[in-house]
């Protein structure tokens, strides 16, 4: 399968896809998400030089600090007997604040960036609103890139600007650089929001497993950070033939729900925090095993917030979640 419309989508190649199409920007981006073959390899190599495990590990103290600040606000609301929207007050702001820190975005620009990202993930937006929000997004990222070119820092944006390909010495083009930052937002924000709130909901609705996590996985959440399994192997109705040049949209639901009760919940309805995460064994498929370029990032932000909710935070002043 290919996500590169410039090579493999006849309608795109023939200019038949209008910029007014709501998904136009998601398809038009020039980054690893849409690149194919050698281009994907080149972009992945450049991004991997900047998006390192060391950079991610260095962010952990700041992630924990942001987490504590958000939890303190929820605790204060609990003291006032207020109902707290957990997703809005904790799960949603945490990832975008961390991504802003990763990018080296000035603190005074944080609120503006969060407002723009809110618009990016607004599925009810009109075509005019979508056009406006992406104009604002690229303007904000363009301003950030220009600032980092003038004054580089120890951040992902500066590292992406300076990253070079070992073979040809090439760099990311301006559009590739901006679109890679967009990819980091789209891949790192909403996914983490859903991971955190689903994990917290699973633990709060299964008190026996919450008790187990508190005892066996304090602060670091050793085994609990992988307690939101993916769908088991073999889910679905079998292979589907898609002719060359045809488009398809990958949608994980409702297929994974068939025989699967949701994150961490088996068909029998039980939830077990320490259950191993089902994965395909190495070698399955016709090619090398894929390892996400952001694998170090995926492991960094989740243990910190879950550590708070799985232990000390759930014993705090009684803020209620809904």
TAMORA-V699525 format. One record per pair of residues at least 12 apart in sequence whose ideal C-beta (glycine too) atoms are under 6 Angstrom apart, sorted by sequence separation. I is the first residue (numbers start at 1). J is the second residue. D is the distance in Angstrom with one decimal. If there is no record, write none. Layout:
# TAMORA-V699525
I/J/D, I/J/D
This chain:
# TAMORA-V699525
32/44/5.4, 100/113/5.6, 120/133/6.0, 144/157/5.9, 148/161/6.0, 119/133/3.6, 74/89/5.8, 160/177/5.7, 96/114/5.2, 236/255/4.9, 70/90/5.1, 116/136/5.1, 235/255/5.8, 96/117/5.4, 116/137/5.0, 235/256/5.2, 5/27/5.3, 116/140/6.0, 231/256/3.4, 7/36/5.9, 199/228/5.0, 231/260/5.4, 4/34/5.4, 198/228/5.8, 3/34/4.6, 66/97/5.2, 4/36/3.9, 2/36/4.6, 63/98/5.5, 228/263/4.5, 229/264/5.7, 228/264/5.3, 141/178/5.2, 227/264/5.9, 62/101/5.6, 141/181/5.1, 227/273/4.3, 232/278/4.5, 233/280/5.8, 229/277/4.7, 104/153/4.9, 224/273/5.6, 229/278/5.8, 104/155/2.8, 223/274/5.4, 226/277/5.1, 103/156/5.7, 104/157/5.2, 102/156/5.0, 103/157/5.0, 213/273/5.4, 212/273/5.8, 202/264/4.8, 209/271/5.8, 209/273/4.3, 198/263/4.6, 206/271/4.4, 121/190/5.7, 202/271/5.6, 225/302/5.2, 225/303/4.5, 221/303/4.6, 221/306/4.9, 221/307/4.8, 224/310/6.0, 219/307/4.6, 99/188/5.5, 221/310/5.9, 96/189/5.5, 218/311/5.6, 95/189/4.8, 95/192/4.0, 213/310/4.5, 214/311/5.3, 95/193/5.8, 92/193/5.4, 91/193/4.9, 91/196/4.5, 50/156/5.8, 91/197/4.1, 20/127/4.9, 199/306/5.8, 22/130/5.8, 25/134/5.0, 50/159/3.4, 192/301/5.9, 196/305/5.5, 200/309/5.0, 50/160/4.6, 87/197/4.9, 50/163/4.9, 49/163/4.4, 46/163/4.7, 46/165/6.0, 46/172/5.6, 30/175/5.2, 30/176/5.1, 31/179/4.2, 30/179/4.9, 31/180/4.7, 29/179/4.2, 33/183/5.3, 31/183/4.5, 29/182/6.0, 98/301/5.6, 10/245/5.0, 84/319/4.9, 86/321/4.0, 67/304/5.1, 71/308/5.4, 83/320/5.4, 84/321/5.6, 63/301/5.4, 67/305/4.9, 79/317/5.1, 78/317/4.4, 83/322/5.5, 56/296/4.4, 60/300/5.9, 64/304/4.8, 78/318/4.8, 56/297/5.0, 63/304/5.0, 67/308/5.7, 75/316/4.8, 78/319/2.8, 71/313/5.2, 75/317/5.0, 77/319/5.4, 53/296/3.8, 56/300/4.8, 75/319/5.8, 48/293/5.5, 74/319/4.6, 47/293/5.8, 44/293/5.8
